[in-house]
Amino acid sequence: MIHSITKSHGESRHPWWRVLLAIVGLVLLTATAQADNSDCTDCHADASMFEDYGPRAGYLTVNGQALAASSHAGLECVDCHADLAGVDDFPHAEKLAEVKCGTCHEDEAAIYQWHGRVKVSERVDIPTCADCHGTHDIVPSSDQHSRVNPQNLPKTCGRCHEDLDLVRKHHIPLERPVEVYEASVHGKASLGGVYLAATCNDCHSTEGTAHMILPPGNTRSSINHFNIPSTCGKCHRNVEQDYWEGIHGQLTLRGEVDTPVCTDCHGEHGVLATNDPRSPVSPNRIAEATCSPCHESARLNEKYDIPSGRLKSWVDSYHGLKSEAGDVTVANCASCHGAHRILPHTDSTSSIYSKNLQETCGHCHPGISETMAKTSIHGTIGVTRTLAARVVENLYIIAIFIIIGAMVVHWLIDLRKQISLVNAKKQLTRMRMDEVWQHAALMITFISLVVTGFALRFSEAWWVKLLFGWEGGFPVRGIIHRVSAVLFILTCVWHVVFLTSRRGRTFLFDMRPLKRDLGEFLQMMAYNLGLRKERPRFARFSYVEKAEYWALVWGAVVMIVSGFFMWFDNVAVQWFPKGFLDVMLVVHYFEAWLATLAILIWHMYSTVFNPSVYPMNPSWLTGKMPVEVYRHEHPEDPTVINGDDVPAASSHSAGSESPKAVHPNRDPEQGKH
């Protein structure tokens, strides 16, 4: 009975053991069939197998030593490449499922939803985990070989942010941020081994994680306008505190979007040391480059009820003049107002509060009296501040008007007398009065065009500010320039009409270039160099006057044509290719330089500073010049002088023809011209 019971019980347990053994065997069989790391590295360690894969070859090639030294050294390949689990047929399929780092790194995957302005789920040019951390060689950020080590971050980020195609595609303002960063004080410190120096993650990481990089428009972003002081304050804590206590920080906390924050004054990626002369907060640049853009803004001054003209009044002061001269030790804006804790003069803790001025000024002027410290630095534009200085200034202004005015009157009287003495001599008519007026109109419009044209180009020059620095003066430059251009064109038209007259045709005939002009030029050079005893005998117009006239014709045509294209640019762009207006601008600008210098050097010498013309040819004022001067300058002109039948010379280098034979259209009064 017992035996039968035992037997029947044993038979009932026998199937259970069989099931257990089958399960164990199946597990062992599966484990044996699954690929291990050595199966993978047998192929993926050989870089030559992936030469045809282009940029992907770096991802496909696995360095066994790098993998063994990585943070994932204890993992199997199939832990990341899950779709290879159980595969025993090699080579495996070329396209594998994407590695999901979030399987292990759940928190980071949940945080990484945005990269700048683009959402990660859109997968448009968004860096993956491998792009930043690497693939099979991932090591902790504390390792110097890690791609996300502070010293290597600029290079890692630069793979995308230095790619001009990507930068322009996504409308990122700064095209080469890494290049600019590496030249900054932060970049130099980081590259020099200072581990705590700010790198990309320190500024762009939101809420303490580099996996949350948000655009500046997002209120949570570390580079949002209202968060920038706190972002910089992670390293510059005392400075941040000073900023929040100052008027700029108070306005920022109030929600004002036009208040300056750290990057407005110091820059963003290219922050430079204060002792670097290129820095916007260097002693010589802080006033004009940093403070004045806001404090010279009419809109901001009206909004915050701030006096205008502070920069100009400071520049006119002793401190400003010394700074403009290059003195880096003289007081600037930050010296008196502070660099970060800037408060209005009504605040009792402000450095410019009336009772604190003696201490503030005492930093540079030890022992300064309270009265002297309270002397105003800023005042009305162009007016010195102290009573004594105002008195001296007014005395100088009066003296200048009296003394210079007396000089002008003296020389005007002398000029009148000298002209009368010259006119007392035997005269000839070099130009009729209508020709004198042509010359006067040309001279006035040319000078006006030169002054206003260069004033438009060099708008920051001192002489431009002197002439047009008054309120509303700068727009007037363009108006005067265009009005002068129209008058210049009308003067040219006047001259063309003159050339159609009998006298004008004769003038043009005599002004034509001849082969003898080159010979006379060579003779003149030989005479001036002492190689020839006699100077050439010029006819009515010498090579000097001909060269100047035809240069004027050429310059007038070029300036009028190029000027019209720039004036009516909207019409020009419809008919001409891109870049045409740029060419016209270059032509107009450099032709202006050429014309101006030619007048100053060629014309002014030949008519004013040449000693042989006593010392100026008066015909541009009266139309007449002494006969003896004309005979000296143009001895070969065969015409009758001044209607008195006084021959200028009996010979003519071009031949013995009579003037009438040579010039059948000559005006009877040609000898007077």
C-alpha positions as CSV (number, residue, x, y, z in Angstrom):
1,M,0.0,0.0,0.0
2,I,2.7,2.4,1.0
3,H,4.8,1.4,-2.0
4,S,2.0,2.1,-4.3
5,I,1.3,5.4,-2.8
6,T,5.0,6.4,-3.1
7,K,5.2,5.3,-6.6
8,S,2.1,7.1,-7.6
9,H,3.4,10.3,-5.9
10,G,6.8,10.1,-7.7
11,E,5.1,9.7,-11.0
12,S,3.0,12.8,-10.3
13,R,6.2,14.9,-9.8
14,H,8.2,13.7,-12.7
15,P,6.6,16.0,-15.4
16,W,7.4,19.1,-13.3
17,W,11.2,18.5,-13.3
18,R,11.1,17.9,-17.0
19,V,9.5,21.4,-17.5
20,L,12.2,23.0,-15.3
21,L,15.0,21.3,-17.1
22,A,13.6,22.4,-20.4
23,I,13.4,26.1,-19.3
24,V,17.0,26.1,-18.0
25,G,18.2,24.6,-21.2
26,L,16.3,27.1,-23.3
27,V,17.9,30.0,-21.4
28,L,21.4,28.6,-21.7
29,L,20.8,28.1,-25.4
30,T,19.6,31.6,-25.9
31,A,22.5,33.1,-23.9
32,T,24.9,31.1,-26.0
33,A,23.4,32.3,-29.3
34,Q,23.4,36.0,-28.3
35,A,26.2,38.1,-29.8
36,D,28.7,39.5,-27.3
37,N,31.0,42.6,-27.5
38,S,33.8,40.6,-29.1
39,D,31.5,39.6,-32.0
40,C,30.8,43.3,-32.6
41,T,34.4,44.5,-32.3
42,D,35.7,41.9,-34.7
43,C,34.2,43.9,-37.5
44,H,33.7,47.4,-36.0
45,A,37.3,47.8,-34.9
46,D,38.5,47.7,-38.5
47,A,38.1,51.2,-39.9
48,S,38.9,50.1,-43.5
49,M,35.5,48.3,-43.6
50,F,33.7,51.6,-43.4
51,E,35.7,53.7,-45.8
52,D,32.7,54.1,-48.1
53,Y,30.4,55.4,-45.4
54,G,31.7,59.0,-45.4
55,P,31.1,61.0,-42.3
56,R,29.3,58.0,-40.7
57,A,32.5,56.0,-40.6
58,G,33.5,57.7,-37.3
59,Y,30.3,56.4,-35.7
60,L,30.6,52.9,-37.1
61,T,34.3,52.4,-36.2
62,V,34.7,51.3,-32.5
63,N,38.0,51.7,-30.7
64,G,38.1,48.8,-28.3
65,Q,40.5,50.7,-25.9
66,A,38.3,53.8,-25.9
67,L,35.2,51.7,-25.3
68,A,36.9,49.9,-22.4
69,A,37.9,53.3,-20.9
70,S,34.5,54.9,-21.4
71,S,31.7,55.3,-18.9
72,H,29.8,52.5,-20.6
73,A,32.6,50.0,-20.3
74,G,30.4,47.6,-18.2
75,L,27.7,47.5,-20.8
76,E,27.1,45.1,-23.7
77,C,26.6,46.4,-27.2
78,V,23.1,45.1,-27.2
79,D,22.3,47.1,-24.1
80,C,22.3,50.2,-26.4
81,H,21.6,48.5,-29.7
82,A,18.6,46.6,-28.4
83,D,17.5,45.3,-31.8
84,L,20.7,43.2,-32.1
85,A,19.7,41.1,-29.1
86,G,19.4,37.5,-30.1
87,V,21.0,38.1,-33.6
88,D,23.5,35.4,-34.6
89,D,23.5,36.1,-38.3
90,F,26.4,38.4,-39.3
91,P,26.8,40.9,-40.9
92,H,23.6,42.2,-39.5
93,A,21.1,44.6,-41.2
94,E,22.7,47.9,-42.2
95,K,19.9,50.0,-40.8
96,L,19.5,49.7,-37.0
97,A,17.0,51.3,-34.7
98,E,18.1,54.5,-33.1
99,V,19.9,54.2,-29.8
100,K,17.6,55.5,-27.0
101,C,19.8,57.0,-24.3
102,G,16.7,57.8,-22.4
103,T,16.3,54.1,-21.5
104,C,18.9,54.6,-18.8
105,H,19.0,58.4,-18.6
106,E,15.3,59.0,-18.1
107,D,15.6,62.4,-16.4
108,E,17.9,63.9,-19.0
109,A,15.7,62.7,-21.8
110,A,12.7,64.2,-20.2
111,I,14.5,67.6,-19.8
112,Y,15.9,67.7,-23.3
113,Q,12.9,69.0,-25.2
114,W,14.3,72.2,-26.8
115,H,17.6,73.3,-28.3
116,G,17.4,77.0,-28.8
117,R,14.4,77.9,-30.9
118,V,13.8,74.4,-32.3
119,K,11.8,71.7,-30.6
120,V,13.7,68.3,-30.3
121,S,10.7,66.4,-31.5
122,E,10.9,68.2,-34.9
123,R,14.4,66.7,-35.4
124,V,15.5,69.5,-37.7
125,D,19.2,70.0,-37.3
126,I,18.9,69.2,-33.6
127,P,22.0,67.7,-32.0
128,T,21.6,64.2,-30.6
129,C,23.2,62.9,-27.4
130,A,26.0,61.5,-29.5
131,D,26.7,64.8,-31.2
132,C,27.6,66.4,-27.8
133,H,28.8,63.4,-25.7
134,G,30.3,61.1,-28.3
135,T,29.4,57.5,-29.1
136,H,31.7,54.7,-27.9
137,D,34.2,57.0,-26.1
138,I,31.9,58.8,-23.7
139,V,33.7,59.8,-20.5
140,P,32.6,62.0,-17.6
141,S,32.7,65.8,-18.1
142,S,35.5,66.0,-15.5
143,D,37.8,64.0,-17.8
144,Q,39.9,66.3,-20.0
145,H,39.2,64.2,-23.0
146,S,35.4,64.5,-22.7
147,R,33.7,66.5,-25.4
148,V,31.7,68.3,-22.7
149,N,34.6,69.1,-20.5
150,P,34.6,72.9,-20.1
151,Q,37.8,73.3,-22.1
152,N,36.4,71.3,-25.0
153,L,32.9,72.7,-25.0
154,P,33.6,75.5,-27.4
155,K,34.9,73.0,-30.0
156,T,31.9,70.7,-29.4
157,C,29.4,73.5,-29.8
158,G,31.3,75.0,-32.7
159,R,30.7,71.9,-34.8
160,C,27.2,73.3,-35.4
161,H,27.5,77.0,-34.4
162,E,30.5,77.6,-36.6
163,D,28.7,76.0,-39.6
164,L,27.7,79.1,-41.6
165,D,25.0,77.2,-43.5
166,L,23.3,76.1,-40.3
167,V,23.7,79.5,-38.7
168,R,22.2,81.4,-41.6
169,K,19.5,78.8,-42.0
170,H,18.3,79.3,-38.5
171,H,18.9,83.1,-38.5
172,I,21.3,83.0,-35.6
173,P,22.6,86.6,-35.1
174,L,26.3,85.9,-34.5
175,E,27.9,83.8,-37.3
176,R,31.1,82.7,-35.5
177,P,30.3,82.8,-31.8
178,V,33.1,80.3,-30.8
179,E,35.7,82.3,-32.7
180,V,34.6,85.4,-30.9
181,Y,34.4,83.6,-27.5
182,E,38.0,82.2,-27.8
183,A,39.3,85.8,-28.1
184,S,37.4,86.9,-25.1
185,V,38.5,87.1,-21.5
186,H,36.4,84.0,-20.7
187,G,37.7,82.1,-23.6
188,K,41.4,82.9,-23.0
189,A,41.0,81.9,-19.3
190,S,39.3,78.6,-20.2
191,L,41.8,77.7,-22.9
192,G,44.6,78.6,-20.4
193,G,43.4,76.0,-18.0
194,V,41.1,77.9,-15.7
195,Y,38.5,75.3,-15.1
196,L,36.0,77.7,-13.5
197,A,36.0,80.2,-16.4
198,A,32.6,80.5,-18.1
199,T,32.0,78.4,-21.1
200,C,28.9,77.7,-23.3
201,N,27.0,75.7,-20.7
202,D,27.6,78.2,-17.9
203,C,25.6,80.9,-19.8
204,H,23.2,78.9,-21.9
205,S,22.1,76.2,-19.4
206,T,18.7,76.8,-18.0
207,E,17.8,75.9,-14.4
208,G,21.2,74.3,-13.9
209,T,21.1,71.8,-16.7
210,A,22.8,71.9,-20.0
211,H,20.0,69.7,-21.5
212,M,17.6,72.7,-21.3
213,I,18.9,75.4,-23.8
214,L,16.1,77.8,-24.4
215,P,15.9,80.9,-26.7
216,P,16.2,84.4,-25.3
217,G,12.5,85.0,-25.9
218,N,11.6,82.3,-23.4
219,T,11.1,83.8,-19.9
220,R,12.8,80.7,-18.3
221,S,15.9,81.0,-20.5
222,S,19.2,81.8,-18.9
223,I,19.8,84.4,-21.6
224,N,16.4,86.1,-21.4
225,H,16.8,89.8,-20.8
226,F,15.6,89.7,-17.2
227,N,17.6,86.6,-16.3
228,I,21.0,87.7,-17.7
229,P,22.2,89.4,-14.5
230,S,21.5,86.2,-12.5
231,T,23.2,84.1,-15.2
232,C,26.4,86.3,-14.9
233,G,25.9,86.4,-11.2
234,K,26.6,82.7,-10.9
235,C,30.3,83.7,-11.2
236,H,30.1,87.4,-10.4
237,R,27.9,87.4,-7.3
238,N,29.0,90.7,-5.7
239,V,28.6,92.4,-9.1
240,E,25.1,91.0,-9.5
241,Q,24.1,92.3,-6.1
242,D,25.5,95.8,-6.9
243,Y,23.6,95.7,-10.2
244,W,20.2,94.9,-8.6
245,E,20.7,97.7,-6.0
246,G,21.5,100.2,-8.8
247,I,18.9,102.1,-10.8
248,H,19.4,99.9,-13.9
249,G,18.7,96.8,-11.9
250,Q,15.7,98.4,-10.2
251,L,14.2,99.2,-13.6
252,T,14.9,95.7,-14.9
253,L,13.1,94.2,-11.9
254,R,10.3,96.5,-12.6
255,G,9.9,94.9,-16.1
256,E,11.5,97.5,-18.3
257,V,12.9,96.0,-21.5
258,D,15.1,98.9,-22.5
259,T,17.3,98.9,-19.4
260,P,21.0,97.8,-19.8
261,V,22.0,94.4,-18.5
262,C,25.5,92.8,-18.4
263,T,25.7,92.0,-22.1
264,D,24.6,95.5,-23.2
265,C,27.7,97.0,-21.6
266,H,30.3,94.2,-21.7
267,G,29.2,92.3,-24.8
268,E,28.0,88.7,-25.2
269,H,30.5,86.1,-26.5
270,G,33.4,88.6,-27.0
271,V,33.7,90.0,-23.5
272,L,37.0,91.8,-23.2
273,A,39.0,92.9,-20.1
274,T,38.5,96.5,-19.0
275,N,42.1,97.3,-19.7
276,D,41.8,96.1,-23.3
277,P,41.5,99.3,-25.4
278,R,39.0,97.5,-27.7
279,S,36.6,96.8,-24.8
280,P,33.5,99.0,-24.7
281,V,34.0,99.5,-21.0
282,S,37.7,100.5,-21.3
283,P,38.5,104.0,-19.8
284,N,38.7,105.7,-23.2
285,R,35.6,104.1,-24.8
286,I,33.1,103.7,-22.0
287,A,31.6,107.2,-22.4
288,E,31.0,107.0,-26.2
289,A,30.7,103.3,-26.8
290,T,28.7,102.2,-23.7
291,C,27.0,105.0,-21.8
292,S,26.1,107.4,-24.6
293,P,24.0,105.1,-26.8
294,C,21.3,105.1,-24.1
295,H,22.0,108.5,-22.5
296,E,22.0,110.3,-25.8
297,S,18.8,108.6,-26.9
298,A,16.0,111.2,-27.2
299,R,13.4,108.5,-26.7
300,L,14.9,107.1,-23.4
301,N,15.7,110.6,-22.1
302,E,12.1,111.6,-22.6
303,K,10.8,108.3,-21.1
304,Y,12.9,108.5,-17.9
305,D,13.2,112.3,-17.7
306,I,17.0,112.3,-18.0
307,P,18.8,115.5,-19.1
308,S,20.2,115.2,-22.7
309,G,23.6,116.2,-24.0
310,R,25.5,114.6,-21.1
311,L,28.2,113.2,-23.4
312,K,28.9,116.5,-25.1
313,S,29.1,118.4,-21.8
314,W,31.5,115.8,-20.4
315,V,33.7,115.8,-23.5
316,D,33.9,119.6,-23.2
317,S,35.1,119.3,-19.6
318,Y,38.7,118.9,-18.4
319,H,38.1,115.1,-17.8
320,G,36.6,114.6,-21.2
321,L,39.4,116.5,-23.0
322,K,42.1,114.5,-21.2
323,S,40.3,111.3,-22.0
324,E,40.0,112.2,-25.7
325,A,43.7,112.8,-25.6
326,G,44.3,109.2,-24.6
327,D,44.7,109.5,-20.8
328,V,43.4,106.3,-19.3
329,T,43.7,107.5,-15.7
330,V,41.4,110.5,-15.9
331,A,37.9,110.1,-14.5
332,N,35.2,108.6,-16.8
333,C,31.5,107.8,-16.3
334,A,32.2,104.8,-14.1
335,S,34.7,106.7,-12.0
336,C,32.0,109.0,-10.7
337,H,28.8,107.1,-11.1
338,G,30.0,103.7,-10.4
339,A,30.3,100.7,-12.6
340,H,27.4,98.5,-11.5
341,R,25.7,100.1,-8.4
342,I,24.7,103.2,-10.3
343,L,22.2,105.4,-8.4
344,P,20.7,108.9,-9.1
345,H,22.1,111.9,-7.3
346,T,19.0,112.1,-5.1
347,D,19.8,108.8,-3.4
348,S,21.8,109.3,-0.2
349,T,23.9,106.2,-0.9
350,S,24.8,107.3,-4.4
351,S,28.4,108.2,-5.2
352,I,27.2,111.5,-6.7
353,Y,25.0,112.5,-3.8
354,S,26.0,116.0,-2.7
355,K,27.3,114.9,0.7
356,N,29.3,112.0,-0.9
357,L,31.0,114.0,-3.7
358,Q,34.0,114.9,-1.6
359,E,34.8,111.2,-1.0
360,T,34.1,110.3,-4.6
361,C,36.3,113.0,-6.1
362,G,38.9,112.3,-3.4
363,H,39.7,108.9,-5.0
364,C,41.6,110.8,-7.7
365,H,42.1,114.2,-5.9
366,P,43.1,113.5,-2.3
367,G,42.4,116.5,0.0
368,I,39.9,118.1,-2.3
369,S,37.6,120.6,-0.6
370,E,33.9,120.1,-0.3
371,T,33.2,123.2,-2.3
372,M,35.5,122.2,-5.1
373,A,34.0,118.7,-5.2
374,K,30.5,120.2,-5.7
375,T,31.6,122.0,-8.8
376,S,29.4,120.8,-11.6
377,I,30.9,118.5,-14.2
378,H,28.0,118.4,-16.6
379,G,26.3,121.6,-17.7
380,T,24.7,123.2,-20.8
381,I,26.2,121.9,-24.0
382,G,29.1,124.1,-25.2
383,V,29.1,126.2,-22.0
384,T,31.8,125.9,-19.4
385,R,30.5,125.4,-15.9
386,T,32.1,127.9,-13.5
387,L,31.4,131.6,-13.5
388,A,35.1,132.5,-13.9
389,A,35.4,130.1,-16.9
390,R,32.2,131.7,-18.5
391,V,33.7,135.2,-18.1
392,V,37.0,134.1,-19.7
393,E,35.1,132.2,-22.5
394,N,33.0,135.3,-23.3
395,L,36.0,137.5,-23.3
396,Y,37.7,135.2,-25.8
397,I,34.6,135.1,-28.0
398,I,34.5,138.9,-28.1
399,A,38.3,139.1,-28.7
400,I,38.0,136.6,-31.6
401,F,35.3,138.6,-33.3
402,I,37.2,141.9,-32.8
403,I,40.7,140.7,-33.7
404,I,39.8,138.4,-36.6
405,G,37.2,140.8,-37.9
406,A,39.8,143.6,-37.9
407,M,42.2,141.3,-39.8
408,V,39.5,140.6,-42.4
409,V,38.7,144.3,-42.8
410,H,42.4,145.1,-43.1
411,W,43.0,142.6,-45.9
412,L,39.8,143.5,-47.7
413,I,41.0,147.1,-47.8
414,D,44.4,146.0,-48.9
415,L,42.9,143.7,-51.6
416,R,40.8,146.6,-52.9
417,K,43.9,148.8,-53.1
418,Q,46.1,146.1,-54.8
419,I,43.4,145.4,-57.4
420,S,43.1,149.1,-58.1
421,L,46.9,149.2,-58.6
422,V,46.8,146.2,-60.9
423,N,43.9,147.7,-62.8
424,A,45.8,150.9,-63.3
425,K,48.2,149.0,-65.4
426,K,47.5,148.3,-69.0
427,Q,44.8,145.6,-69.0
428,L,43.4,143.0,-71.3
429,T,40.1,141.2,-71.0
430,R,40.8,137.6,-70.2
431,M,37.1,136.8,-69.5
432,R,33.9,138.6,-70.2
433,M,31.6,139.2,-67.2
434,D,29.3,136.4,-68.2
435,E,32.3,134.1,-68.2
436,V,33.3,135.5,-64.8
437,W,29.9,134.6,-63.5
438,Q,30.2,131.1,-65.0
439,H,33.4,130.7,-63.1
440,A,31.9,132.0,-59.9
441,A,28.9,129.7,-60.1
442,L,31.1,126.8,-60.8
443,M,33.4,127.7,-57.9
444,I,30.6,128.2,-55.3
445,T,28.7,125.0,-56.3
446,F,31.9,122.9,-56.4
447,I,32.9,124.1,-52.9
448,S,29.5,123.4,-51.5
449,L,29.4,119.9,-53.1
450,V,32.8,119.1,-51.6
451,V,32.0,120.3,-48.1
452,T,28.5,118.7,-47.9
453,G,29.6,115.5,-49.7
454,F,32.5,114.8,-47.4
455,A,30.3,115.8,-44.5
456,L,27.9,113.0,-45.5
457,R,30.8,110.5,-45.7
458,F,32.6,111.6,-42.5
459,S,29.7,112.4,-40.3
460,E,31.6,111.9,-37.0
461,A,34.5,114.2,-37.9
462,W,34.9,117.3,-35.6
463,W,34.5,119.8,-38.5
464,V,31.2,118.1,-39.5
465,K,29.9,118.4,-36.0
466,L,31.1,122.0,-35.9
467,L,29.2,122.9,-39.1
468,F,26.2,120.7,-38.8
469,G,26.1,119.6,-35.2
470,W,23.2,121.9,-34.3
471,E,19.7,120.3,-33.9
472,G,18.4,119.3,-37.3
473,G,21.7,120.2,-38.9
474,F,22.6,116.8,-40.2
475,P,19.6,116.3,-42.5
476,V,20.4,119.7,-44.0
477,R,23.7,118.4,-45.4
478,G,21.8,116.2,-47.9
479,I,19.5,119.0,-48.9
480,I,22.3,121.4,-49.5
481,H,24.3,118.8,-51.4
482,R,21.4,118.0,-53.8
483,V,20.5,121.7,-54.3
484,S,24.2,122.4,-55.1
485,A,24.2,119.5,-57.5
486,V,21.3,120.9,-59.4
487,L,22.9,124.4,-59.6
488,F,26.2,122.7,-60.7
489,I,24.4,121.0,-63.5
490,L,22.7,124.2,-64.5
491,T,26.1,125.9,-64.6
492,C,27.4,123.1,-66.9
493,V,24.4,123.6,-69.1
494,W,25.1,127.4,-69.1
495,H,28.6,126.6,-70.3
496,V,27.4,124.3,-73.0
497,V,25.2,127.0,-74.3
498,F,28.1,129.4,-74.3
499,L,30.1,126.9,-76.4
500,T,27.5,127.2,-79.1
501,S,28.2,130.9,-79.5
502,R,30.9,132.3,-81.9
503,R,33.1,133.2,-78.9
504,G,32.5,129.8,-77.3
505,R,33.4,127.9,-80.5
506,T,36.7,129.9,-80.7
507,F,37.4,129.1,-77.1
508,L,36.8,125.4,-77.7
509,F,39.0,125.5,-80.8
510,D,41.8,127.1,-78.8
511,M,41.4,124.6,-76.0
512,R,41.8,121.5,-78.1
513,P,44.7,119.3,-77.2
514,L,47.7,119.5,-79.7
515,K,50.9,117.6,-80.2
516,R,52.8,120.8,-79.2
517,D,51.3,120.6,-75.7
518,L,53.4,117.5,-74.9
519,G,56.5,119.2,-76.3
520,E,55.8,122.3,-74.2
521,F,55.3,120.2,-71.1
522,L,58.7,118.5,-71.7
523,Q,60.3,121.9,-72.4
524,M,58.8,123.3,-69.1
525,M,60.1,120.4,-67.1
526,A,63.6,120.9,-68.6
527,Y,63.5,124.6,-67.9
528,N,62.4,124.1,-64.3
529,L,65.2,121.5,-63.8
530,G,67.8,123.9,-65.2
531,L,68.3,121.8,-68.4
532,R,67.0,124.6,-70.6
533,K,67.6,128.4,-70.4
534,E,64.2,129.5,-71.8
535,R,60.7,128.5,-70.8
536,P,58.3,127.5,-73.6
537,R,56.3,130.2,-75.3
538,F,52.6,129.3,-74.7
539,A,49.8,130.4,-76.9
540,R,46.3,131.4,-75.6
541,F,46.1,128.3,-73.5
542,S,49.0,126.3,-72.1
543,Y,49.0,122.6,-71.4
544,V,48.3,123.5,-67.7
545,E,44.9,125.2,-68.6
546,K,44.0,122.6,-71.2
547,A,44.7,119.7,-68.8
548,E,42.6,121.3,-66.1
549,Y,39.7,122.2,-68.4
550,W,39.3,118.7,-69.9
551,A,39.8,117.1,-66.4
552,L,36.9,119.3,-65.3
553,V,34.7,118.2,-68.2
554,W,35.5,114.5,-67.5
555,G,34.9,114.9,-63.7
556,A,31.6,116.8,-64.2
557,V,30.2,114.0,-66.5
558,V,31.3,111.3,-64.1
559,M,30.0,113.0,-61.0
560,I,26.7,114.0,-62.6
561,V,26.0,110.5,-64.0
562,S,27.0,108.6,-60.8
563,G,25.2,111.1,-58.6
564,F,22.0,110.7,-60.5
565,F,22.2,106.9,-60.1
566,M,22.6,107.2,-56.4
567,W,19.9,109.9,-56.1
568,F,17.3,107.9,-58.0
569,D,18.5,104.5,-56.8
570,N,15.0,102.9,-56.9
571,V,14.9,103.5,-60.6
572,A,18.5,102.3,-61.1
573,V,17.9,98.9,-59.4
574,Q,15.1,98.1,-61.9
575,W,17.5,98.4,-64.9
576,F,20.9,97.4,-63.7
577,P,22.3,94.3,-61.9
578,K,23.0,93.8,-58.3
579,G,26.2,95.7,-57.2
580,F,25.8,98.4,-59.8
581,L,25.0,101.1,-57.2
582,D,28.0,100.0,-55.1
583,V,30.2,100.7,-58.2
584,M,28.5,104.1,-58.6
585,L,29.2,104.9,-55.0
586,V,32.8,104.0,-55.3
587,V,33.2,106.1,-58.5
588,H,31.4,109.1,-57.0
589,Y,33.4,109.0,-53.8
590,F,36.9,108.6,-55.3
591,E,36.2,111.0,-58.2
592,A,35.3,113.6,-55.6
593,W,38.7,113.0,-53.9
594,L,40.4,113.3,-57.3
595,A,38.6,116.5,-58.2
596,T,39.2,118.1,-54.8
597,L,42.9,117.4,-54.7
598,A,43.3,118.5,-58.3
599,I,41.8,121.8,-57.5
600,L,43.8,122.3,-54.4
601,I,47.1,121.3,-56.0
602,W,46.9,122.0,-59.7
603,H,44.5,125.0,-60.0
604,M,45.3,126.8,-56.8
605,Y,49.0,126.9,-57.5
606,S,48.7,128.0,-61.1
607,T,46.3,130.8,-60.4
608,V,47.1,131.9,-56.8
609,F,50.4,130.6,-55.4
610,N,52.5,130.9,-58.5
611,P,54.8,133.9,-57.8
612,S,54.7,134.9,-61.4
613,V,51.0,136.0,-61.2
614,Y,51.6,138.7,-58.6
615,P,50.6,136.5,-56.6
616,M,47.2,135.9,-58.0
617,N,45.6,136.2,-61.4
618,P,42.8,138.8,-60.8
619,S,40.8,137.8,-63.9
620,W,38.5,135.5,-61.8
621,L,37.3,138.6,-60.0
622,T,37.3,141.3,-62.7
623,G,37.8,139.4,-65.9
624,K,40.9,141.4,-66.6
625,M,44.7,140.9,-66.1
626,P,47.8,143.1,-66.7
627,V,49.2,143.0,-70.3
628,E,52.7,142.4,-69.0
629,V,51.5,139.3,-67.1
630,Y,49.7,138.0,-70.1
631,R,52.7,138.6,-72.3
632,H,54.8,136.7,-69.8
633,E,52.4,133.7,-69.6
634,H,51.2,133.5,-73.2
635,P,53.7,135.2,-75.5
636,E,52.6,133.1,-78.5
637,D,49.0,134.3,-78.6
638,P,48.9,136.1,-81.9
639,T,45.8,138.2,-81.2
640,V,45.5,141.9,-80.7
641,I,45.5,142.8,-77.0
642,N,42.8,145.1,-75.5
643,G,41.8,146.6,-78.8
644,D,44.9,148.9,-78.8
645,D,46.6,146.9,-81.6
646,V,49.4,145.9,-79.2
647,P,50.8,142.7,-80.6
648,A,51.6,140.0,-78.0
649,A,54.3,138.5,-80.2
650,S,55.3,138.5,-83.9
651,S,55.9,134.7,-84.2
652,H,53.8,131.6,-83.6
653,S,55.3,128.2,-82.9
654,A,52.5,126.5,-84.8
655,G,53.3,128.4,-88.0
656,S,53.1,131.9,-89.6
657,E,49.5,131.9,-90.5
658,S,47.5,135.0,-89.5
659,P,45.0,134.7,-86.7
660,K,42.1,135.2,-89.1
661,A,43.4,132.5,-91.4
662,V,43.8,130.1,-88.5
663,H,40.5,131.1,-86.8
664,P,37.9,132.1,-89.4
665,N,35.3,132.4,-86.6
666,R,37.4,134.4,-84.2
667,D,35.5,137.0,-82.3
668,P,36.7,140.6,-83.0
669,E,37.2,140.9,-79.2
670,Q,39.2,137.7,-79.0
671,G,42.3,139.6,-78.2
672,K,40.6,140.8,-75.0
673,H,40.0,137.2,-73.8
